Amino acid sequence: MSLLTLAAAAAQAHEPIHWVDLGLKNYLFRIGSFELRWYSLAYLAGIVLGYWHLSRMIRSPGAPLAQRHADDLFFYCTLGIILGGRLGYATFYTGGNTGIPSLWTHPTELLSLWHGGMSFHGGLIGVLLAMLWVSWRGGLNFVRVADYLSVCVPFGMMFGRLANFVNGELWGRVVTNPNLPWAMVFPDAPDQLPRHPSQLYEAGLEGLLMIVIMLTLYWKTRARFRPGLLVGVFTVGIGCARFFVEFFREPDAQLEDFARETGLSMGQWLTIPLILLGLFMIARALAKPALASGRPATA
């Protein structure tokens, strides 16, 4: 029995949730042609909450950076998220055999952020470059800066995925379980079959779960005194969560053939190196002696 046949049977056996019945809209308010979109607010909320929490963290004993460094990270990481996310999308998800003209050859489209298209891995690279710049300029230990910032990143991950759900975008694959109570029909899906709300899966795993893990490790254990441990746990956690959710997330239309030919989606292939890197950092951090808790912040 084909996947579409199973999905049709599922729709008859159990009435799915219809996204349009939830009364959601992709903007907070509209004035003329201007819309304040939830996606923009999600980015802003994640960055501001992360900055607030980082400012709290550096007041605890042994912090590797001062408030002025946190201010610099707030600015440069914001640029890294936006520019890296867009350039990553242009690199990994357009051009080649994707069926979408390469954004690298269309500079005006590359700058048209309102048309959508952001890459998680590109944004991650942008943030890493921002941390490298701030660490080098301030004479800071890069690994310890990454430890502290990794505790704050899941806030943005959660808000961003919730915004994807509110926008009714990046929906999941067609369900095969006829009794899945949260199966959902999204208005822009071409087949109008019940699907996994994979945005909520990601918000729960990449966001909420990682928030609980990272905050617990930082505030309830001495993990912050083992350089590389926090960022290693974060990298493995985010990588495993993303790899798992990709089994339920609909592949980008231009990369469906790639996923079928290789057995994994583009997101999963890009995630494997992250998991391996995270495991290496955890092993390295645990193999070295912990820092003294009273070590002063690097000025």
N, C-alpha and C positions, 0 to 999 in steps of 0.2 A: 504493500500500500504506500502511495507516495506521500510526501510531506503535506502537500496541499489537500489531499484527501483526508488525512488525519486532522488537519486544521479545520476543515469544513465539518467533520464529525464532532470536533470539540465545540465548535460554535453552536451546534444543535443540542449537545448534551448539557452545556453549561453556558448561560448567557454571560458574555464577557462585559467588563466595564468599558464604557465608551468615554474616551478622554474629553470629548466635547461636553458631556454631561457634568463634568467637574466644575464648569464655569470658570476655567482658567484663561488668562490672556497674557500675552508676552510683554506687556508694558504696565507700569504703575499708573502713569497718567499721560495724557496727550494734550498738547497745546498747539493747535494748527497742524503743521506738518512735523512738529517735534514730538518725539516719544521718548520717555525715560523708560528704557527696557530693563527687565529683571536681570538679563544676562550681564549688563553693565554694572548693575547694583551688586550682583553676585561677586564679580571681580573686585569691586570696591570694598565690599564687606569682608571678603577674605583677606585682602591686603591690610585693611585697617585693623581688623581683629588680630591678625598675625603680628602687626607692629606693636599693638598694645600688649600682647602677651610676651613678646620678645623684650619689651621695656621692663616688664615685671621680672622676667627671668634673669636679666643682667644685674638686678639688685640682690640676687642671692649669692652666697659665697662661691668664690672660684670662677666667676664669669670671665670669659676670655676677651670681652670687648666692652666698650663704654657706650654711653647714650649717643654720642656723636656718630659712632660707627653704626648703631642701629638706625639712626636717621639716614645715613648714606645708603644702607642696605634697603631701606624702605623705598628710596628714590630709584636706585639702579635696578633693583629686582623687579619693580613695576615695569620699567622699560624692557627688561629681559623677558618678562612674561608675555608682553604684547608683541614685541618685535620677534622674539624667538618663536613664539607660537605661530605667528603668521609665516615666517620664513620656513619653519619646519613643515607647515602644511604645504607650502609651495614645493618643497624638496621631496617629501615622502608621498604626497597624495595627489600631485598633478604632474603632467608631462609623461613621457615614456609611453607605456601601453595602458595608461589609466583611462584614456578617452577624454580627458580634460586637458586643454592647452596649458602648457607650463606657465605658471604665473611669473616665473623668472624672466620670461620674454615679453611680459605685459606689465610694465612698471606701474601703470595707472591702476590696474586691477589688483596688483600686489599691495597697494596702499589703501584699497577700498575695504577697510575692515568691516564695514557695515554689511557687506555681502556675505559674511560668514567665512568659516574655514580657519580653525586654529588647531594646532597639533600639541598634544600633551608633551611629547618627547622634545619638540622644538622649544616649548616654553621652559622645560626642565634645563635644556642646554643654555638658554638665555639666563636663567637664574644662576646656574653654575658660573657662567662668565662674569655675571655681576658680583658674585661672592669672591671670585678670584681677584677682580679689580679692587674691591674694597679691602680685602685682606692684604693684598700687595701694597696698596697705597698707605694703609694704616699700620703695616708691620705686624699683622695678626696671624695667628695660626689658622690656616685655612680649614683644616679638618675640624677644629673645635668650633669655628664659626658655622660650619656646615651642620655640626651636631645641634647647635642651638636653633638654627633656622629650620631644621627638619621637624622640630617639635611644632612649629607654627604653620607649616604648609598644609596639613590636612584640613584646616579650617576652610581655606580656599577651594580645596578639592570637593568638599561637601557642598558648599554653596554653589559652585559651578555646575555640579551634576543635578542639583535640585532645580537650577535655572533651566538646564536642558529639558527636564521633565515639564516644567511650566510652559516652555516654548513648544512642547509637543514634538521635539526633534531627537535624533539619535536613538530611535526606538530599537527594541530588541528583535530577535528572530521570531518567526511564527511558532507558537506553542504546539507541542505534541501531546500534552497531557490534557484530556478533555475536561478534567475537574479542577484545573488550576484556578483558584478563586480570584487571583489578582491579574489574570490575563486581560489585556487591554487592547482596544481598537483605537489606533491613532488616525486622525483625519487625513493626514497627508500620505499615509501608506497606500500604495497603489492597489493592493489586493483587498484592503479592508478586512483582513483576517486578524483574529486575536493574537497578540504578541506579548513577549516578555517586556515589562517596563524596566529595561536594563539600566536606565538612568538612575532609578532608585536603588538598584543593586550596587551600582558604583558609589552612590552617595553614602550608602550604608557601610560598604567595605573600605573604599579608598578614603572616605571621609570620617564618619562617626566611629567606626571600629579603630581606625588609626589614631584618631584624636584620643580615645580612651587609652590605647596602648602607649602612645608617646607621652601624654601627660602623666600617666602612672609611672612610667620609667623615669621621667625627669623629677617629679616632685616626691615620689615615694621610695625611690631607690638611689643608689650612688652611680647610676649609669653615666651621668654627665662628667664624672671624673675618670672615665675610660675613653680617651679620644677615639672617635670613629664608631663607637658602639651605637649611639643614637641614630646617626645618619645611616649606619649599616642596617639597623632594624627597620628604619623607615623605607629604605630602598628595597629590601626584601619584601616588606609588607605591601607596599604599593605595587611592586612588580607582580607578586603572587595574586593580589586582588585583581589587577588589570588582566592578567593572563586568564584567570578563572571567568571573569565577567565576559570576556571576548567570546566565550562559547555560547553566550546568550544574546550578545549584541549583534545586530545586523551589520555585516561588513559594508564599508563604503561601496556604493554602486560601481564606481570605477575600478574597484579592487576585488570584486567577487571572483573573477577568473583566477587571480593571483592566489586567493585563499583556497580555491578548489584544487589548484595545481600543486600547491605546497603543503596543504593539509592544515596550515595555520594562517591566521589573519596577519596583516601587516603589523597591527598593534602587538600581537603576541611575539612575532619575530623581534620587534624592537625592544620588547620587555625582557627577553631571555638574558641579554648582557647585563641589564640592571640587576637582576636577581643574583647572577654570578658575582658581580661587583659587590653587592651588599653582603653576601656570604663571606667573601674575602675580608671585607672591612670588619665584620663581626669577629671572625677568627683572629684577625690581627689585633683588635682591641682587647680581646680576652687574654691574648698571649702576653701582653705587656702589663707591667704593674700599674695600679691606679694612681692618679695624681693625688696629692694632699688636698683635703677639702678647703684649706685656708689659702690656697694659692691665689694671689691677687690678680685682678684683671689686667690684661696688657693694655697700656695706654697708647 
